[in-house]
Amino acid sequence: APWTGSASVGAAFKFVTETIHDESAWAVALDAGSQYRPVDTPELSMSAVLRNLGTRPKFLKETESLPLEAAFGAAYAVDFGGQRVWPAIEASVPQHGKPYGKVGVEYLFPVTEAWRGALRGGYKSLTAADLGPLTGLSGGIGLQARAFNFDFAFQPMAVLGEIFRISLGWRFSPPP
């Protein structure tokens, strides 16, 4: 059958804070997605995601919407000697604004018998037109052991400063 393979779904709840000058606002949001891997090409992974579905942060008396968007992507894993290179591409369609693209690569390698490290780099076109081409660059590192993972990412944003992302994760069913 042409569409046989494995499918999975997932969700992430997040607490979002924003600060402009000396005013802050917060929101609670949900990201949800699905992933499909064809049985004939298990190295290929295709995805669909809905991001930032949630409450609206309020600055003083102004209420703003979170940047709701749908995204569709694909990645292809290349394994060699216990290491993996994983290039990926994604197209995102925001509720407000123009569609944009992302490309990236992850290099996954063993650190010890139980731990794996990850180096990541990528580019997204979303901010490049308004803030300059360097704002599209991002980089990160990760550490994984069985069901646990830690990730850190950095992105320069020109006059807006820098973005740092830190996440801790736990999989309820560890990968094989």
C-alpha positions as YAML, in Angstrom:
chain: A
units: angstrom
residues:
- id: 1
  name: ALA
  ca: [0.00, 0.00, 0.00]
- id: 2
  name: PRO
  ca: [1.39, 3.44, -0.88]
- id: 3
  name: TRP
  ca: [0.84, 5.10, 2.54]
- id: 4
  name: THR
  ca: [1.95, 2.37, 4.96]
- id: 5
  name: GLY
  ca: [4.37, 3.38, 7.65]
- id: 6
  name: SER
  ca: [4.46, 4.66, 11.19]
- id: 7
  name: ALA
  ca: [2.70, 7.75, 12.47]
- id: 8
  name: SER
  ca: [2.98, 9.57, 15.76]
- id: 9
  name: VAL
  ca: [1.41, 12.61, 17.36]
- id: 10
  name: GLY
  ca: [2.61, 14.91, 20.09]
- id: 11
  name: ALA
  ca: [1.91, 18.11, 21.95]
- id: 12
  name: ALA
  ca: [3.82, 20.63, 24.03]
- id: 13
  name: PHE
  ca: [2.34, 23.09, 26.49]
- id: 14
  name: LYS
  ca: [4.29, 26.29, 27.03]
- id: 15
  name: PHE
  ca: [4.27, 29.37, 29.19]
- id: 16
  name: VAL
  ca: [5.21, 32.46, 27.15]
- id: 17
  name: THR
  ca: [6.40, 35.77, 28.64]
- id: 18
  name: GLU
  ca: [7.06, 38.99, 26.76]
- id: 19
  name: THR
  ca: [8.61, 42.20, 28.03]
- id: 20
  name: ILE
  ca: [8.53, 45.58, 26.30]
- id: 21
  name: HIS
  ca: [10.46, 48.24, 28.19]
- id: 22
  name: ASP
  ca: [9.07, 47.85, 31.73]
- id: 23
  name: GLU
  ca: [5.76, 46.14, 30.88]
- id: 24
  name: SER
  ca: [5.32, 42.37, 30.81]
- id: 25
  name: ALA
  ca: [2.62, 40.02, 29.63]
- id: 26
  name: TRP
  ca: [2.17, 36.26, 29.62]
- id: 27
  name: ALA
  ca: [0.21, 33.55, 27.83]
- id: 28
  name: VAL
  ca: [-0.25, 29.80, 27.87]
- id: 29
  name: ALA
  ca: [-0.04, 28.01, 24.53]
- id: 30
  name: LEU
  ca: [-0.10, 24.62, 22.86]
- id: 31
  name: ASP
  ca: [1.98, 23.28, 19.98]
- id: 32
  name: ALA
  ca: [0.66, 20.06, 18.42]
- id: 33
  name: GLY
  ca: [1.95, 17.98, 15.56]
- id: 34
  name: SER
  ca: [2.11, 14.71, 13.73]
- id: 35
  name: GLN
  ca: [4.93, 12.81, 12.08]
- id: 36
  name: TYR
  ca: [4.82, 10.13, 9.40]
- id: 37
  name: ARG
  ca: [7.59, 7.72, 8.29]
- id: 38
  name: PRO
  ca: [6.99, 5.54, 5.22]
- id: 39
  name: VAL
  ca: [7.70, 1.83, 5.69]
- id: 40
  name: ASP
  ca: [9.75, 1.71, 2.46]
- id: 41
  name: THR
  ca: [11.90, 4.73, 3.44]
- id: 42
  name: PRO
  ca: [12.15, 4.89, 7.26]
- id: 43
  name: GLU
  ca: [14.97, 7.48, 6.97]
- id: 44
  name: LEU
  ca: [12.40, 9.97, 5.64]
- id: 45
  name: SER
  ca: [10.26, 11.81, 8.15]
- id: 46
  name: MET
  ca: [7.37, 14.13, 7.19]
- id: 47
  name: SER
  ca: [5.54, 16.40, 9.62]
- id: 48
  name: ALA
  ca: [2.63, 18.77, 10.11]
- id: 49
  name: VAL
  ca: [2.50, 21.17, 13.08]
- id: 50
  name: LEU
  ca: [0.18, 23.79, 14.55]
- id: 51
  name: ARG
  ca: [2.04, 26.30, 16.77]
- id: 52
  name: ASN
  ca: [0.96, 28.86, 19.36]
- id: 53
  name: LEU
  ca: [-2.67, 27.95, 19.89]
- id: 54
  name: GLY
  ca: [-3.51, 29.60, 23.19]
- id: 55
  name: THR
  ca: [-4.41, 32.58, 25.33]
- id: 56
  name: ARG
  ca: [-3.72, 36.19, 24.39]
- id: 57
  name: PRO
  ca: [-1.07, 38.18, 26.32]
- id: 58
  name: LYS
  ca: [-2.23, 41.56, 27.66]
- id: 59
  name: PHE
  ca: [0.04, 44.63, 27.87]
- id: 60
  name: LEU
  ca: [-1.68, 47.28, 30.01]
- id: 61
  name: LYS
  ca: [-5.07, 47.42, 28.25]
- id: 62
  name: GLU
  ca: [-3.93, 46.05, 24.86]
- id: 63
  name: THR
  ca: [-4.49, 42.37, 24.11]
- id: 64
  name: GLU
  ca: [-2.32, 40.73, 21.43]
- id: 65
  name: SER
  ca: [-2.61, 37.40, 19.63]
- id: 66
  name: LEU
  ca: [0.14, 34.82, 19.71]
- id: 67
  name: PRO
  ca: [1.64, 34.15, 16.26]
- id: 68
  name: LEU
  ca: [-0.52, 31.18, 15.25]
- id: 69
  name: GLU
  ca: [0.90, 29.19, 12.33]
- id: 70
  name: ALA
  ca: [0.79, 25.88, 10.50]
- id: 71
  name: ALA
  ca: [4.00, 24.23, 9.27]
- id: 72
  name: PHE
  ca: [4.86, 21.30, 7.02]
- id: 73
  name: GLY
  ca: [8.31, 19.73, 6.86]
- id: 74
  name: ALA
  ca: [10.51, 16.85, 5.86]
- id: 75
  name: ALA
  ca: [13.84, 15.44, 7.07]
- id: 76
  name: TYR
  ca: [16.09, 12.62, 5.91]
- id: 77
  name: ALA
  ca: [18.41, 10.78, 8.33]
- id: 78
  name: VAL
  ca: [21.83, 9.60, 7.15]
- id: 79
  name: ASP
  ca: [23.47, 7.19, 9.63]
- id: 80
  name: PHE
  ca: [27.15, 6.26, 9.63]
- id: 81
  name: GLY
  ca: [29.22, 4.58, 12.35]
- id: 82
  name: GLY
  ca: [26.91, 5.42, 15.29]
- id: 83
  name: GLN
  ca: [26.56, 9.02, 14.13]
- id: 84
  name: ARG
  ca: [23.71, 10.71, 12.26]
- id: 85
  name: VAL
  ca: [23.39, 13.73, 10.00]
- id: 86
  name: TRP
  ca: [19.81, 14.92, 9.67]
- id: 87
  name: PRO
  ca: [19.08, 17.68, 7.10]
- id: 88
  name: ALA
  ca: [15.57, 19.17, 7.21]
- id: 89
  name: ILE
  ca: [13.34, 21.68, 5.42]
- id: 90
  name: GLU
  ca: [10.09, 23.34, 6.52]
- id: 91
  name: ALA
  ca: [7.47, 25.67, 5.06]
- id: 92
  name: SER
  ca: [5.46, 27.76, 7.55]
- id: 93
  name: VAL
  ca: [2.19, 29.55, 6.94]
- id: 94
  name: PRO
  ca: [1.32, 32.10, 9.65]
- id: 95
  name: GLN
  ca: [-2.23, 33.30, 10.32]
- id: 96
  name: HIS
  ca: [-1.02, 36.88, 9.77]
- id: 97
  name: GLY
  ca: [1.93, 37.66, 7.51]
- id: 98
  name: LYS
  ca: [3.76, 36.00, 4.66]
- id: 99
  name: PRO
  ca: [4.75, 32.33, 4.44]
- id: 100
  name: TYR
  ca: [8.43, 31.62, 5.14]
- id: 101
  name: GLY
  ca: [10.91, 28.77, 4.97]
- id: 102
  name: LYS
  ca: [13.47, 27.07, 7.19]
- id: 103
  name: VAL
  ca: [16.42, 24.79, 6.46]
- id: 104
  name: GLY
  ca: [18.62, 23.10, 9.04]
- id: 105
  name: VAL
  ca: [20.87, 20.23, 9.90]
- id: 106
  name: GLU
  ca: [21.54, 18.23, 13.05]
- id: 107
  name: TYR
  ca: [24.68, 16.20, 13.72]
- id: 108
  name: LEU
  ca: [24.07, 13.55, 16.41]
- id: 109
  name: PHE
  ca: [27.05, 11.71, 17.92]
- id: 110
  name: PRO
  ca: [27.84, 9.45, 20.90]
- id: 111
  name: VAL
  ca: [29.37, 11.15, 23.96]
- id: 112
  name: THR
  ca: [29.41, 8.07, 26.22]
- id: 113
  name: GLU
  ca: [27.66, 4.72, 25.97]
- id: 114
  name: ALA
  ca: [24.47, 6.23, 27.48]
- id: 115
  name: TRP
  ca: [24.68, 9.86, 26.29]
- id: 116
  name: ARG
  ca: [24.47, 11.41, 22.83]
- id: 117
  name: GLY
  ca: [25.35, 14.96, 21.87]
- id: 118
  name: ALA
  ca: [23.86, 17.11, 19.12]
- id: 119
  name: LEU
  ca: [25.14, 20.10, 17.17]
- id: 120
  name: ARG
  ca: [22.56, 22.07, 15.18]
- id: 121
  name: GLY
  ca: [22.54, 24.90, 12.69]
- id: 122
  name: GLY
  ca: [19.88, 26.47, 10.55]
- id: 123
  name: TYR
  ca: [18.45, 29.38, 8.68]
- id: 124
  name: LYS
  ca: [14.91, 30.80, 8.51]
- id: 125
  name: SER
  ca: [13.78, 33.52, 6.17]
- id: 126
  name: LEU
  ca: [11.17, 35.08, 8.50]
- id: 127
  name: THR
  ca: [13.25, 37.97, 9.92]
- id: 128
  name: ALA
  ca: [15.84, 38.38, 7.16]
- id: 129
  name: ALA
  ca: [13.94, 41.00, 5.12]
- id: 130
  name: ASP
  ca: [13.19, 43.30, 8.08]
- id: 131
  name: LEU
  ca: [16.19, 42.84, 10.38]
- id: 132
  name: GLY
  ca: [18.96, 41.66, 8.06]
- id: 133
  name: PRO
  ca: [20.18, 38.31, 6.73]
- id: 134
  name: LEU
  ca: [22.19, 37.36, 9.84]
- id: 135
  name: THR
  ca: [19.01, 37.23, 11.94]
- id: 136
  name: GLY
  ca: [17.97, 34.13, 10.02]
- id: 137
  name: LEU
  ca: [20.93, 32.14, 11.37]
- id: 138
  name: SER
  ca: [20.60, 29.95, 14.46]
- id: 139
  name: GLY
  ca: [22.74, 27.41, 16.23]
- id: 140
  name: GLY
  ca: [22.41, 25.05, 19.13]
- id: 141
  name: ILE
  ca: [23.59, 22.09, 21.14]
- id: 142
  name: GLY
  ca: [21.80, 19.20, 22.76]
- id: 143
  name: LEU
  ca: [22.35, 16.30, 25.10]
- id: 144
  name: GLN
  ca: [20.22, 13.12, 25.13]
- id: 145
  name: ALA
  ca: [20.10, 10.03, 27.33]
- id: 146
  name: ARG
  ca: [17.31, 7.48, 26.89]
- id: 147
  name: ALA
  ca: [14.07, 9.43, 27.46]
- id: 148
  name: PHE
  ca: [15.69, 12.67, 28.69]
- id: 149
  name: ASN
  ca: [16.93, 15.56, 26.54]
- id: 150
  name: PHE
  ca: [18.38, 19.04, 27.13]
- id: 151
  name: ASP
  ca: [18.62, 21.62, 24.35]
- id: 152
  name: PHE
  ca: [20.08, 25.12, 24.06]
- id: 153
  name: ALA
  ca: [19.73, 27.40, 21.02]
- id: 154
  name: PHE
  ca: [20.88, 30.90, 20.06]
- id: 155
  name: GLN
  ca: [19.71, 33.32, 17.39]
- id: 156
  name: PRO
  ca: [20.98, 36.88, 16.78]
- id: 157
  name: MET
  ca: [18.20, 39.45, 16.23]
- id: 158
  name: ALA
  ca: [20.19, 42.61, 15.26]
- id: 159
  name: VAL
  ca: [18.87, 45.69, 17.10]
- id: 160
  name: LEU
  ca: [16.39, 43.54, 19.07]
- id: 161
  name: GLY
  ca: [19.18, 41.65, 20.87]
- id: 162
  name: GLU
  ca: [19.59, 37.91, 21.01]
- id: 163
  name: ILE
  ca: [17.23, 35.00, 21.54]
- id: 164
  name: PHE
  ca: [18.23, 32.14, 23.83]
- id: 165
  name: ARG
  ca: [16.08, 29.02, 24.12]
- id: 166
  name: ILE
  ca: [16.53, 26.33, 26.72]
- id: 167
  name: SER
  ca: [14.39, 23.23, 26.95]
- id: 168
  name: LEU
  ca: [14.24, 20.06, 29.01]
- id: 169
  name: GLY
  ca: [12.28, 17.14, 27.67]
- id: 170
  name: TRP
  ca: [11.11, 13.68, 28.63]
- id: 171
  name: ARG
  ca: [9.75, 11.07, 26.21]
- id: 172
  name: PHE
  ca: [7.10, 8.78, 27.63]
- id: 173
  name: SER
  ca: [8.22, 6.00, 25.31]
- id: 174
  name: PRO
  ca: [12.01, 6.08, 24.66]
- id: 175
  name: PRO
  ca: [13.12, 5.78, 21.03]
- id: 176
  name: PRO
  ca: [14.30, 2.32, 19.93]
...
